[in-house]
């Protein structure tokens, strides 16, 4: 079977990681959640007294471990759950707007996709990280639906939130991600848009698997 890369981009909480994980499992591909990498750097940034990004990145040790999804280690410590908390979500778009942070992570992500066989989700995957990906998806959903889904997620994780607050936070984060100077969130010209509003995880996964089968 031919090896391909699949890029899945879109705004916050559109269902990218849930679906990307399922697509990767079905096709025996490696799943990479790049948002978790920006979140890991945000945690390191918040913990550090030195707020210089260049210096922070010199010593950073982020590792991704495939585990029925992806676990994230920062200097050997498992921070998979920690990076979903509110302080990280509130600060991640600022950290992700820094040129030094983006160059560092894009380089790392490009190394991971060099041998193909990767399903990668994020904001700039189809436009910047893997512009030659064989399949590019741009996943969207209404703010209401995204806030409701995130609320259920948060409840399961024991993170406090309200749907109203989540709607505001999601819209604000999208705005920051879409208007930043370097690699803003935007749909690649050759990406296929899928609106997941009112669609089940299974439906959307099936649509992407069908699109992928045409490339394999
Ligand atoms: O996907 P997730 O919501 O966890 O991403 C967290 C944040 O990381 C985004 O809001 C965005 O600021 C940043 N990000 C990015 N580029 C990516 C992935 C995530 O700028 N490829």
Boltz pocket constraint, residues with backbone or C-beta under 6 A from the ligand:
constraints:
  - pocket:
      binder: B
      contacts: [[A, 12], [A, 13], [A, 34], [A, 35], [A, 36], [A, 38], [A, 39], [A, 92], [A, 93], [A, 94], [A, 96], [A, 121], [A, 122], [A, 123], [A, 124], [A, 125], [A, 173], [A, 177], [A, 183]]
      max_distance: 6.0
